[in-house]
Every structure is written in C-alpha cells, then in structure tokens.
Amino acid sequence: MAGSGRRPEHRGPPELFYDEAEARKYTQNSRVVEIQSQMSERAVELLGLPQDRPCLLLDVGCGSGLSGDYISEEGHYWIGMDISPAMLDVAVEREVEGDLLLADVGDGIPFRPGMFDGCISISAVQWLCNADKKSHSPPKRLYRFFSTLYTALARGSRAVLQLYPENSEQLELITAQAMRAGFTGGMVVDYPNSTKAKKFFLCLFVGASGTLPKGLGTECADGEEMHQAKFTNERMRFRNAKGKSVKKSRDWILEKKERRRRQGKEVRADTKYTGRKRRPRF
C-alpha cells in the first residue's frame, strides 16, 4: 500500500502494481520524492507532536521509506507497514532508520494498545476502498483498519492520513468508518481552490477531541495566501528555519550518523572526508 506522492491509478492490488520496477522507478523520481517529502512534512506538522521529546510513530503504507526519512530527520522513531515486498526491499536497500513490517493494513494494525504517539500515512488509505479479492469488503476492511489503529495509538494522540479520494462517496466512506471506530476530527484541505496544490488530510483524534487545524491557503487575505502557496512550492525544508542543518551538508550527515549509533546500528567512523562532495566522473 505504498504511498507514491502522486494520484494512483487503480491497476490491481497495490502489492502487484508496485512491483520491483515500479518501486525503483518512483523512488528515483525526484519530483515524486519532493512531493512525498512535502506531504510528509505537512502530516507530521498536523500531528502536533511535543517539542521536547522524540516520539514513536506508525507510518501506514510506508513504501520505500521516503516519508520515514522525514520522521527520522525530525528526531523521531518510526515503524512502517506496507503490503508491497518490492517497496520494502527498496527501503532496506536505502538503509532507512525505521523498522519495517510486511502487512495488509486492511487486516488490522498488529501492535499492542497505546504503543504509538501518532500515525501518518501518505497516499495509501484510498487503496482500502478497492475490492481486489472476492473476500474483500471495503467498509469492513476500513473499519478493521481504523478500529485497530485507534487501539494502537496512545490516548490524546493523532493520526494524519493524506489521501486521494476518487469521489465524495469514497471520502464519506473513509470518514464514516473512522468515526465509527471511535475517532473524532475531520478533513483538513490545503489549497481547496487549487486543482494542482489541493491536498486532503484526514486528521483524527484519539480520546479527547481537539481543535481541527486550518487548511493552508484558506485565509481571506490574498497576500498571505499567495505567500503560503509560494512557500510550499519552494525547497525550504532544510533552510535552517528551525536551526537545523542543511540537508546533505557535513553537519546533517554527522547528525544522522549519531542517530543511527544511538539506535545501535553500525556506522562508519567520522573522518575529514565525511560530507565532502565527490568530483564528477568523466
């Protein structure tokens, strides 16, 4: 159920659609990677996580780990679930920092109660609306997913699910099953008046109902709205706005290696060549 950062066309089950060739193709597509990163950033922002401690997040439909990369960069830990073996193989090759689980989320979330501090999903949940097998009932699979997700999340946490609904009926089906499972919340729509920038985020609360965040691009002042639209279209995620290191810089690489050491993973020793750009090959 890999999230590709693009509107998927239904060509059979996701584990077949995202075969080895497709998995590598989309992971190497710079445009797809950028869109995936932007949506992951927005989803994590909507989670409203505490600033003073790292959290454990669930990434539903994690694919090759592009959304997980952003979670790691923010200093959090994550476990990813996906139905596509090819996608997870690419994630392993990329040495993502999260743990990976091959599973169909339509069969439920197999983790202990209250384990996660939040959940994100990028371009994946709409796959549950498809009956790819005779035994599949979209309403039942959606309810199974949402009810077990509700149990796996800590009280007071959130789940933010970015999705591409095919129509209003599909959107209503997804939302209804989430509410039936015990969630509160609703849909946050960024740039609702734009055909290209419009994005749907189902923002769900566990336990006490929270205030639903406002979608981007919904302000009345045209100047402010245009400024926000311009911001999201620019590559500003790693521009030290929050005092963080620029991506791929030496400091960024050293920070990433230190995180991996804390997780008990083997990491090459730091040298004076760490982070140095290589000369182009002729």
Contacts in CASP RR format, 6 or more apart in sequence:
PFRMAT RR
TARGET T0000
AUTHOR 0000-0000-0000
METHOD contacts of the structure
MODEL  1
MAGSGRRPEHRGPPELFYDEAEARKYTQNSRVVEIQSQMSERAVELLGLP
QDRPCLLLDVGCGSGLSGDYISEEGHYWIGMDISPAMLDVAVEREVEGDL
LLADVGDGIPFRPGMFDGCISISAVQWLCNADKKSHSPPKRLYRFFSTLY
TALARGSRAVLQLYPENSEQLELITAQAMRAGFTGGMVVDYPNSTKAKKF
FLCLFVGASGTLPKGLGTECADGEEMHQAKFTNERMRFRNAKGKSVKKSR
DWILEKKERRRRQGKEVRADTKYTGRKRRPRF
1 14 0 8 1.000
1 60 0 8 1.000
1 61 0 8 1.000
1 63 0 8 1.000
1 81 0 8 1.000
1 82 0 8 1.000
1 83 0 8 1.000
1 84 0 8 1.000
1 104 0 8 1.000
1 105 0 8 1.000
1 124 0 8 1.000
1 127 0 8 1.000
1 128 0 8 1.000
2 14 0 8 1.000
2 18 0 8 1.000
2 23 0 8 1.000
2 61 0 8 1.000
2 62 0 8 1.000
2 63 0 8 1.000
2 64 0 8 1.000
2 82 0 8 1.000
2 83 0 8 1.000
2 84 0 8 1.000
2 87 0 8 1.000
2 124 0 8 1.000
3 36 0 8 1.000
3 61 0 8 1.000
3 63 0 8 1.000
3 67 0 8 1.000
3 121 0 8 1.000
3 122 0 8 1.000
3 123 0 8 1.000
3 124 0 8 1.000
4 18 0 8 1.000
4 26 0 8 1.000
4 32 0 8 1.000
4 36 0 8 1.000
4 123 0 8 1.000
5 26 0 8 1.000
5 32 0 8 1.000
5 35 0 8 1.000
5 36 0 8 1.000
5 39 0 8 1.000
5 122 0 8 1.000
5 123 0 8 1.000
6 26 0 8 1.000
6 32 0 8 1.000
6 35 0 8 1.000
6 123 0 8 1.000
7 123 0 8 1.000
7 164 0 8 1.000
8 14 0 8 1.000
8 17 0 8 1.000
8 123 0 8 1.000
8 126 0 8 1.000
8 127 0 8 1.000
8 164 0 8 1.000
10 130 0 8 1.000
11 17 0 8 1.000
12 130 0 8 1.000
12 132 0 8 1.000
13 83 0 8 1.000
13 130 0 8 1.000
13 132 0 8 1.000
13 133 0 8 1.000
14 83 0 8 1.000
14 84 0 8 1.000
14 127 0 8 1.000
15 83 0 8 1.000
15 84 0 8 1.000
15 85 0 8 1.000
18 26 0 8 1.000
18 63 0 8 1.000
18 84 0 8 1.000
18 86 0 8 1.000
18 87 0 8 1.000
19 86 0 8 1.000
20 86 0 8 1.000
20 89 0 8 1.000
22 86 0 8 1.000
23 63 0 8 1.000
23 64 0 8 1.000
23 84 0 8 1.000
23 86 0 8 1.000
23 87 0 8 1.000
23 89 0 8 1.000
23 90 0 8 1.000
24 90 0 8 1.000
26 32 0 8 1.000
26 64 0 8 1.000
27 33 0 8 1.000
27 64 0 8 1.000
27 66 0 8 1.000
27 90 0 8 1.000
27 94 0 8 1.000
33 66 0 8 1.000
34 235 0 8 1.000
36 66 0 8 1.000
36 67 0 8 1.000
36 122 0 8 1.000
36 123 0 8 1.000
37 66 0 8 1.000
37 67 0 8 1.000
37 69 0 8 1.000
37 70 0 8 1.000
37 237 0 8 1.000
38 232 0 8 1.000
38 237 0 8 1.000
39 67 0 8 1.000
39 122 0 8 1.000
39 123 0 8 1.000
39 162 0 8 1.000
39 199 0 8 1.000
40 66 0 8 1.000
40 67 0 8 1.000
40 68 0 8 1.000
40 69 0 8 1.000
40 70 0 8 1.000
40 71 0 8 1.000
40 120 0 8 1.000
40 122 0 8 1.000
41 70 0 8 1.000
41 237 0 8 1.000
42 162 0 8 1.000
42 190 0 8 1.000
42 199 0 8 1.000
42 201 0 8 1.000
42 216 0 8 1.000
43 67 0 8 1.000
43 120 0 8 1.000
43 121 0 8 1.000
43 122 0 8 1.000
43 160 0 8 1.000
43 161 0 8 1.000
43 162 0 8 1.000
43 201 0 8 1.000
44 57 0 8 1.000
44 70 0 8 1.000
44 71 0 8 1.000
44 74 0 8 1.000
44 76 0 8 1.000
44 120 0 8 1.000
44 160 0 8 1.000
46 158 0 8 1.000
46 160 0 8 1.000
46 188 0 8 1.000
46 201 0 8 1.000
46 203 0 8 1.000
46 213 0 8 1.000
47 57 0 8 1.000
47 118 0 8 1.000
47 120 0 8 1.000
47 157 0 8 1.000
47 158 0 8 1.000
47 160 0 8 1.000
48 158 0 8 1.000
49 55 0 8 1.000
49 76 0 8 1.000
49 117 0 8 1.000
49 118 0 8 1.000
54 75 0 8 1.000
54 76 0 8 1.000
54 77 0 8 1.000
55 76 0 8 1.000
55 77 0 8 1.000
55 117 0 8 1.000
55 118 0 8 1.000
56 76 0 8 1.000
56 77 0 8 1.000
56 78 0 8 1.000
56 79 0 8 1.000
56 115 0 8 1.000
56 116 0 8 1.000
56 117 0 8 1.000
56 118 0 8 1.000
57 71 0 8 1.000
57 76 0 8 1.000
57 77 0 8 1.000
57 78 0 8 1.000
57 79 0 8 1.000
57 116 0 8 1.000
57 117 0 8 1.000
57 118 0 8 1.000
57 119 0 8 1.000
57 120 0 8 1.000
58 78 0 8 1.000
58 79 0 8 1.000
58 80 0 8 1.000
58 81 0 8 1.000
58 109 0 8 1.000
58 111 0 8 1.000
58 116 0 8 1.000
58 118 0 8 1.000
58 119 0 8 1.000
58 120 0 8 1.000
58 149 0 8 1.000
58 152 0 8 1.000
58 153 0 8 1.000
59 65 0 8 1.000
59 67 0 8 1.000
59 68 0 8 1.000
59 71 0 8 1.000
59 78 0 8 1.000
59 79 0 8 1.000
59 80 0 8 1.000
59 81 0 8 1.000
59 119 0 8 1.000
59 120 0 8 1.000
59 121 0 8 1.000
60 80 0 8 1.000
60 81 0 8 1.000
60 105 0 8 1.000
60 109 0 8 1.000
60 119 0 8 1.000
60 120 0 8 1.000
60 121 0 8 1.000
60 124 0 8 1.000
60 125 0 8 1.000
60 149 0 8 1.000
60 161 0 8 1.000
61 80 0 8 1.000
61 81 0 8 1.000
61 82 0 8 1.000
61 83 0 8 1.000
61 105 0 8 1.000
61 121 0 8 1.000
61 122 0 8 1.000
61 124 0 8 1.000
62 68 0 8 1.000
62 78 0 8 1.000
62 80 0 8 1.000
62 81 0 8 1.000
62 82 0 8 1.000
62 87 0 8 1.000
62 88 0 8 1.000
62 91 0 8 1.000
62 100 0 8 1.000
63 82 0 8 1.000
63 84 0 8 1.000
63 87 0 8 1.000
63 88 0 8 1.000
63 90 0 8 1.000
63 91 0 8 1.000
64 87 0 8 1.000
64 88 0 8 1.000
64 90 0 8 1.000
64 91 0 8 1.000
64 94 0 8 1.000
64 96 0 8 1.000
65 80 0 8 1.000
65 91 0 8 1.000
65 94 0 8 1.000
65 96 0 8 1.000
67 120 0 8 1.000
67 122 0 8 1.000
68 78 0 8 1.000
68 80 0 8 1.000
68 96 0 8 1.000
68 97 0 8 1.000
68 98 0 8 1.000
69 96 0 8 1.000
69 97 0 8 1.000
71 77 0 8 1.000
71 78 0 8 1.000
71 120 0 8 1.000
72 78 0 8 1.000
72 96 0 8 1.000
72 97 0 8 1.000
72 98 0 8 1.000
72 256 0 8 1.000
72 259 0 8 1.000
73 244 0 8 1.000
73 247 0 8 1.000
73 256 0 8 1.000
75 259 0 8 1.000
77 97 0 8 1.000
77 98 0 8 1.000
77 263 0 8 1.000
78 97 0 8 1.000
78 98 0 8 1.000
78 99 0 8 1.000
79 98 0 8 1.000
79 99 0 8 1.000
79 100 0 8 1.000
79 101 0 8 1.000
79 111 0 8 1.000
79 116 0 8 1.000
80 98 0 8 1.000
80 99 0 8 1.000
80 100 0 8 1.000
80 101 0 8 1.000
81 100 0 8 1.000
81 101 0 8 1.000
81 102 0 8 1.000
81 103 0 8 1.000
81 105 0 8 1.000
81 109 0 8 1.000
82 88 0 8 1.000
82 91 0 8 1.000
82 100 0 8 1.000
82 101 0 8 1.000
82 102 0 8 1.000
82 103 0 8 1.000
83 102 0 8 1.000
83 103 0 8 1.000
83 104 0 8 1.000
83 105 0 8 1.000
85 102 0 8 1.000
88 100 0 8 1.000
88 102 0 8 1.000
91 100 0 8 1.000
92 100 0 8 1.000
97 259 0 8 1.000
97 260 0 8 1.000
97 263 0 8 1.000
97 265 0 8 1.000
101 110 0 8 1.000
103 110 0 8 1.000
105 124 0 8 1.000
105 128 0 8 1.000
105 145 0 8 1.000
106 128 0 8 1.000
106 141 0 8 1.000
106 142 0 8 1.000
106 144 0 8 1.000
106 145 0 8 1.000
107 141 0 8 1.000
107 144 0 8 1.000
108 144 0 8 1.000
108 145 0 8 1.000
108 148 0 8 1.000
108 149 0 8 1.000
109 145 0 8 1.000
109 148 0 8 1.000
109 149 0 8 1.000
109 151 0 8 1.000
109 152 0 8 1.000
110 148 0 8 1.000
111 152 0 8 1.000
112 152 0 8 1.000
113 151 0 8 1.000
113 152 0 8 1.000
114 151 0 8 1.000
114 152 0 8 1.000
114 153 0 8 1.000
114 154 0 8 1.000
114 155 0 8 1.000
115 152 0 8 1.000
115 153 0 8 1.000
115 154 0 8 1.000
116 152 0 8 1.000
116 153 0 8 1.000
116 154 0 8 1.000
116 157 0 8 1.000
117 153 0 8 1.000
117 154 0 8 1.000
117 157 0 8 1.000
118 153 0 8 1.000
118 154 0 8 1.000
118 157 0 8 1.000
118 158 0 8 1.000
118 159 0 8 1.000
119 149 0 8 1.000
119 152 0 8 1.000
119 153 0 8 1.000
119 157 0 8 1.000
119 158 0 8 1.000
119 159 0 8 1.000
119 160 0 8 1.000
119 161 0 8 1.000
120 159 0 8 1.000
120 160 0 8 1.000
120 161 0 8 1.000
120 162 0 8 1.000
121 159 0 8 1.000
121 160 0 8 1.000
121 161 0 8 1.000
121 162 0 8 1.000
121 163 0 8 1.000
122 162 0 8 1.000
123 162 0 8 1.000
123 163 0 8 1.000
123 164 0 8 1.000
124 161 0 8 1.000
124 163 0 8 1.000
125 145 0 8 1.000
125 161 0 8 1.000
125 163 0 8 1.000
125 174 0 8 1.000
125 202 0 8 1.000
126 163 0 8 1.000
126 164 0 8 1.000
126 165 0 8 1.000
126 166 0 8 1.000
126 170 0 8 1.000
126 174 0 8 1.000
128 138 0 8 1.000
128 141 0 8 1.000
128 142 0 8 1.000
128 145 0 8 1.000
128 174 0 8 1.000
129 138 0 8 1.000
129 142 0 8 1.000
129 166 0 8 1.000
129 170 0 8 1.000
129 173 0 8 1.000
129 174 0 8 1.000
130 136 0 8 1.000
130 138 0 8 1.000
131 137 0 8 1.000
131 138 0 8 1.000
138 173 0 8 1.000
139 173 0 8 1.000
139 177 0 8 1.000
142 173 0 8 1.000
142 174 0 8 1.000
142 177 0 8 1.000
142 178 0 8 1.000
143 177 0 8 1.000
143 180 0 8 1.000
143 181 0 8 1.000
145 177 0 8 1.000
146 177 0 8 1.000
146 178 0 8 1.000
146 180 0 8 1.000
146 181 0 8 1.000
146 182 0 8 1.000
146 183 0 8 1.000
147 181 0 8 1.000
147 182 0 8 1.000
149 159 0 8 1.000
149 181 0 8 1.000
150 181 0 8 1.000
150 182 0 8 1.000
150 183 0 8 1.000
150 206 0 8 1.000
153 159 0 8 1.000
153 206 0 8 1.000
154 206 0 8 1.000
155 206 0 8 1.000
155 207 0 8 1.000
155 208 0 8 1.000
156 205 0 8 1.000
156 206 0 8 1.000
156 207 0 8 1.000
156 208 0 8 1.000
157 206 0 8 1.000
158 203 0 8 1.000
158 204 0 8 1.000
158 205 0 8 1.000
158 206 0 8 1.000
159 183 0 8 1.000
159 202 0 8 1.000
159 203 0 8 1.000
159 204 0 8 1.000
159 206 0 8 1.000
160 201 0 8 1.000
160 202 0 8 1.000
160 203 0 8 1.000
160 204 0 8 1.000
161 201 0 8 1.000
161 202 0 8 1.000
161 204 0 8 1.000
162 199 0 8 1.000
162 200 0 8 1.000
162 201 0 8 1.000
162 202 0 8 1.000
163 174 0 8 1.000
163 200 0 8 1.000
163 202 0 8 1.000
164 200 0 8 1.000
165 171 0 8 1.000
165 174 0 8 1.000
165 200 0 8 1.000
171 187 0 8 1.000
171 200 0 8 1.000
174 202 0 8 1.000
175 186 0 8 1.000
175 187 0 8 1.000
175 202 0 8 1.000
178 202 0 8 1.000
178 204 0 8 1.000
183 204 0 8 1.000
183 205 0 8 1.000
183 206 0 8 1.000
184 204 0 8 1.000
184 205 0 8 1.000
184 207 0 8 1.000
184 209 0 8 1.000
184 210 0 8 1.000
185 203 0 8 1.000
185 204 0 8 1.000
185 205 0 8 1.000
185 209 0 8 1.000
185 210 0 8 1.000
185 212 0 8 1.000
186 202 0 8 1.000
186 203 0 8 1.000
186 204 0 8 1.000
186 212 0 8 1.000
187 200 0 8 1.000
187 201 0 8 1.000
187 202 0 8 1.000
187 203 0 8 1.000
188 200 0 8 1.000
188 201 0 8 1.000
188 202 0 8 1.000
188 203 0 8 1.000
188 212 0 8 1.000
188 213 0 8 1.000
188 214 0 8 1.000
188 215 0 8 1.000
189 198 0 8 1.000
189 199 0 8 1.000
189 200 0 8 1.000
189 201 0 8 1.000
189 215 0 8 1.000
189 218 0 8 1.000
190 197 0 8 1.000
190 198 0 8 1.000
190 199 0 8 1.000
190 201 0 8 1.000
190 215 0 8 1.000
190 216 0 8 1.000
190 217 0 8 1.000
190 232 0 8 1.000
191 197 0 8 1.000
191 198 0 8 1.000
191 199 0 8 1.000
191 216 0 8 1.000
191 217 0 8 1.000
191 229 0 8 1.000
192 198 0 8 1.000
192 215 0 8 1.000
192 217 0 8 1.000
192 218 0 8 1.000
193 217 0 8 1.000
194 229 0 8 1.000
197 229 0 8 1.000
197 232 0 8 1.000
197 233 0 8 1.000
203 212 0 8 1.000
203 213 0 8 1.000
216 228 0 8 1.000
216 229 0 8 1.000
216 232 0 8 1.000
217 225 0 8 1.000
217 228 0 8 1.000
217 229 0 8 1.000
218 225 0 8 1.000
219 225 0 8 1.000
219 228 0 8 1.000
237 247 0 8 1.000
238 244 0 8 1.000
238 245 0 8 1.000
238 246 0 8 1.000
238 247 0 8 1.000
238 252 0 8 1.000
239 246 0 8 1.000
240 246 0 8 1.000
244 252 0 8 1.000
245 251 0 8 1.000
245 252 0 8 1.000
245 255 0 8 1.000
246 252 0 8 1.000
248 275 0 8 1.000
249 275 0 8 1.000
250 274 0 8 1.000
250 275 0 8 1.000
250 276 0 8 1.000
253 274 0 8 1.000
253 275 0 8 1.000
254 270 0 8 1.000
254 274 0 8 1.000
257 267 0 8 1.000
257 268 0 8 1.000
257 270 0 8 1.000
257 274 0 8 1.000
260 267 0 8 1.000
261 267 0 8 1.000
END
